[in-house]
Each structure stands twice: as structure tokens, then as C-alpha cells.
């Protein structure tokens, strides 16, 4: 299971960017997996008119804060906040899911098992290792279920960096990005397990 992320949320400008990338609209049900204080859900409902938004947050204090904010804004009829582990929660109705945490082993399998077959998944800073993003607007990557997977390292790296590059260049760029913090050991292991150097 992922460690709890920081409480800080994305700025509304970044939230709009990720919702535009996901092509959010009034027929969508948006899930924020690790919602913090609920700002993504609030913007999804108030600015993109999604039918429903669900924020799932394991940290009790953040979930309570999110619930309070939603209620104060009078949005509790369209936004649900759950204080639980999102991989243990029913997320099958999501048409858009935002995953802003660092990838761990079971994330791809959990998405494939728990999300609907045409759900759009947006990740922060990197697509899932070995999954080819449908689109990207850095720092966000859009993937759609069923996931398009590849073992071709060159293809995957080119979709991450928006250019042809080597593993060395990928790691240099990731290490130099001051906003992106990742578990290098886990990431390198996932790369080794899922991608084949050509």
C-alpha cells in the first residue's frame, strides 16, 4: 500500500489541466484516489459539471476536512468523501480516476480489476510503468482501460519524455525534476520487470 501523500492539493489551474486532459463532462463520475482535502472533487463538480465526484482518503483528519469543506459549499449532494483505503473501496462506477501517488507493484492490476473497462485514468508525473499513455499534458498522463501495455522500453520512454531517449536520460530527467519525488528502488525494479531494453 502507498504511504500517505502530502496534504497539499494541486492548484486549481493544475486541476483544470488534468480534467481537460481527461475530457471531463457532465456524464462522468470522477474519483480522486487519495483526495486530501477534496479540492479536485470540488473543481470537477463546480467547473466541469461532472455528474458525481467521489474522494477517497485514508487519513482521517484530511477526510474530515474534505467532508466539512464539501458540506460548507453545499455540494454534499454531488460529492461523496470516503475515509478508507481506495483499493479496498468500490470504485467500479468511476469513468475518470485520478491517481496522484507514486506507483507500487499492484497498482496496474488493481486498476484493471477494480475500475470499469473504459475508465480514463490520469496519473501525476509518470504513466504506470509499461502502460502507454493515450495523451499527456505534463505533469499529467492519461491512460484508458483496457490499458495499452508495452515491454518496449524505447516506446515507453518516448511517451514519458516526449522524445526518443535512453534509460540514462530518463533517470537524469526524473532526478532533476524538483517537484517529482519517487521511490527509485521500486521504480527501477518495475522498469526491470516490465520493460525490455532494445
C-alpha positions as CSV (number, residue, x, y, z in Angstrom):
1,X,0.0,0.0,0.0
2,X,1.2,3.5,-0.7
3,X,2.3,5.8,2.1
4,X,0.0,8.7,2.7
5,X,0.9,11.6,0.5
6,X,1.2,15.3,1.5
7,X,-1.9,17.2,2.4
8,X,-1.3,20.0,-0.1
9,X,-3.5,19.8,-3.1
10,X,-2.9,20.7,-6.7
11,X,-3.6,24.3,-7.6
12,X,-7.0,24.9,-9.4
13,X,-5.0,25.6,-12.6
14,X,-3.4,22.2,-12.5
15,X,-6.7,20.6,-11.6
16,X,-8.4,22.1,-14.6
17,X,-5.5,20.9,-16.7
18,X,-5.9,17.3,-15.6
19,X,-9.7,17.5,-16.0
20,X,-9.3,18.9,-19.5
21,X,-6.9,16.1,-20.4
22,X,-9.5,13.6,-19.2
23,X,-12.2,15.3,-21.2
24,X,-14.4,15.5,-18.0
25,X,-18.0,16.3,-18.7
26,X,-21.5,16.1,-17.2
27,X,-21.9,12.4,-17.8
28,X,-18.7,11.5,-15.9
29,X,-18.2,10.1,-12.4
30,X,-14.9,11.4,-11.1
31,X,-12.9,9.5,-8.5
32,X,-9.9,11.1,-6.7
33,X,-7.9,8.2,-5.2
34,X,-6.2,9.9,-2.3
35,X,-8.2,13.1,-2.3
36,X,-6.6,15.0,0.6
37,X,-8.9,17.9,1.4
38,X,-11.2,17.3,-1.6
39,X,-10.2,20.2,-3.9
40,X,-10.1,18.1,-7.1
41,X,-13.7,16.8,-6.5
42,X,-14.9,20.4,-5.8
43,X,-13.4,21.7,-9.1
44,X,-14.7,18.7,-11.0
45,X,-18.3,19.3,-9.8
46,X,-18.3,23.1,-9.9
47,X,-16.4,23.8,-13.0
48,X,-16.7,20.7,-15.1
49,X,-20.2,19.7,-14.0
50,X,-19.4,16.1,-13.6
51,X,-22.4,14.1,-12.5
52,X,-20.8,12.9,-9.3
53,X,-17.4,13.1,-7.6
54,X,-16.0,10.7,-5.0
55,X,-12.9,11.5,-3.0
56,X,-11.3,8.6,-1.1
57,X,-8.8,9.5,1.6
58,X,-7.2,7.1,4.1
59,X,-6.0,9.9,6.5
60,X,-8.9,10.5,8.9
61,X,-8.1,14.2,9.5
62,X,-7.9,15.0,5.8
63,X,-11.1,13.1,5.0
64,X,-13.0,15.0,7.8
65,X,-11.6,18.3,6.5
66,X,-12.7,17.4,2.9
67,X,-16.2,16.4,4.2
68,X,-16.5,19.7,6.1
69,X,-15.5,21.8,3.0
70,X,-17.9,19.9,0.7
71,X,-20.8,20.4,3.2
72,X,-19.9,24.1,3.7
73,X,-20.1,24.6,-0.1
74,X,-23.4,22.8,-0.3
75,X,-22.0,20.2,-2.6
76,X,-22.7,17.1,-0.5
77,X,-25.5,16.0,-2.8
78,X,-22.9,15.5,-5.6
79,X,-19.6,14.9,-3.8
80,X,-19.0,11.9,-1.5
81,X,-15.9,11.7,0.7
82,X,-14.9,8.2,2.0
83,X,-12.4,7.7,4.7
84,X,-10.9,4.4,3.6
85,X,-8.2,2.7,1.5
86,X,-9.2,3.3,-2.1
87,X,-8.0,-0.2,-3.2
88,X,-10.4,-1.7,-0.7
89,X,-13.3,0.6,-1.7
90,X,-15.8,0.0,-4.5
91,X,-14.5,2.3,-7.3
92,X,-16.2,0.4,-10.2
93,X,-18.5,3.3,-11.2
94,X,-15.7,5.7,-12.0
95,X,-15.4,6.9,-15.5
96,X,-12.4,9.1,-14.6
97,X,-10.0,8.2,-11.8
98,X,-7.1,10.4,-10.7
99,X,-4.1,8.7,-9.1
100,X,-1.5,11.2,-7.9
101,X,0.7,8.9,-5.8
102,X,3.9,7.1,-6.7
103,X,3.2,3.7,-8.4
104,X,3.7,0.5,-6.5
105,X,3.6,-3.1,-7.7
106,X,-0.2,-3.8,-7.6
107,X,-1.5,-0.5,-9.0
108,X,-1.9,-1.6,-12.6
109,X,-3.6,-4.9,-11.6
110,X,-5.8,-3.1,-9.1
111,X,-6.9,-0.6,-11.8
112,X,-7.6,-3.4,-14.2
113,X,-9.6,-5.3,-11.6
114,X,-11.5,-2.5,-9.8
115,X,-12.2,0.1,-12.4
116,X,-14.7,-0.1,-15.3
117,X,-13.5,-1.4,-18.7
118,X,-13.4,2.1,-20.3
119,X,-12.4,4.2,-17.3
120,X,-9.9,7.0,-18.0
121,X,-7.0,7.1,-15.5
122,X,-4.9,10.2,-15.0
123,X,-1.6,10.0,-13.2
124,X,0.8,12.6,-12.0
125,X,4.4,12.8,-13.3
126,X,4.6,9.4,-14.9
127,X,2.2,6.9,-16.5
128,X,2.2,3.5,-15.0
129,X,5.4,1.6,-16.0
130,X,4.8,-0.3,-19.2
131,X,1.5,1.4,-19.9
132,X,1.4,3.6,-23.0
133,X,-0.4,6.8,-22.3
134,X,-3.2,7.8,-24.6
135,X,-2.3,11.5,-24.2
136,X,-0.2,13.7,-21.9
137,X,-0.1,17.3,-20.7
138,X,2.8,17.3,-18.4
139,X,2.8,16.7,-15.5
140,X,-0.3,14.6,-16.2
141,X,-0.6,11.4,-18.2
142,X,-3.9,9.9,-19.5
143,X,-4.4,6.2,-19.9
144,X,-7.6,4.4,-20.7
145,X,-8.7,0.9,-19.8
146,X,-8.1,-1.6,-21.1
147,X,-4.5,-0.4,-20.8
148,X,-2.3,-0.5,-23.8
149,X,0.8,-2.2,-22.5
150,X,4.3,-2.4,-23.9
151,X,7.5,-4.1,-23.0
152,X,9.3,-1.9,-25.4
153,X,11.4,0.4,-23.3
154,X,12.2,2.9,-26.1
155,X,8.5,3.3,-26.8
156,X,7.5,3.8,-23.2
157,X,10.4,6.3,-22.5
158,X,9.5,8.3,-25.6
159,X,5.9,8.7,-24.3
160,X,7.2,9.8,-20.9
161,X,9.8,12.3,-22.1
162,X,8.1,13.3,-25.4
163,X,11.3,12.4,-27.3
164,X,13.4,9.4,-28.0
165,X,15.8,8.8,-25.1
166,X,17.7,6.2,-23.2
167,X,17.2,4.9,-19.6
168,X,20.1,7.1,-18.5
169,X,18.4,10.2,-19.9
170,X,15.1,9.2,-18.3
171,X,16.7,8.8,-14.9
172,X,18.6,12.1,-15.3
173,X,15.4,13.9,-16.1
174,X,13.5,12.3,-13.3
175,X,16.3,13.1,-10.8
176,X,16.5,16.7,-11.9
177,X,12.7,17.4,-11.6
178,X,12.5,19.2,-8.3
179,X,8.7,18.6,-8.0
180,X,8.8,14.9,-8.6
181,X,9.8,12.7,-5.8
182,X,9.8,9.0,-6.4
183,X,10.9,5.7,-4.8
184,X,13.9,5.0,-7.1
185,X,14.3,1.4,-5.9
186,X,10.6,0.5,-6.6
187,X,10.6,2.4,-9.9
188,X,13.8,0.8,-11.2
189,X,12.5,-2.7,-10.2
190,X,9.2,-2.1,-12.0
191,X,11.1,-0.9,-15.1
192,X,13.3,-4.0,-14.9
193,X,10.3,-6.3,-14.5
194,X,8.1,-4.7,-17.2
195,X,10.3,-3.3,-19.9
196,X,12.8,-4.8,-22.2
197,X,15.8,-2.8,-23.5
198,X,16.2,-3.0,-27.2
